[in-house]
Amino acid sequence: MDYGLNSIIKTKKKHPCGNDEWEIIRMGADIKIKCTKCNRIIMLSRRNFNKRLKQVVK
């Protein structure tokens, strides 16, 4: 899948707030994503990120 900085993505599992859309705010060996509903930020390794990625929205 093609994604980059500031892309909106959907994950396979929902966040505890009930949202499954995230914005990519940092890319490198690790990827930092921010929940679009509650603004919680998490950091994942690229390998874990690719496992959890469902689709690229925008």
Secondary structure, 3 states (H helix, E strand, C coil): CCCCCCCEEEECCCCCCCCCEEEEEECCCEEEEEECCCCCEEEEEHHHHHHHEEEECC
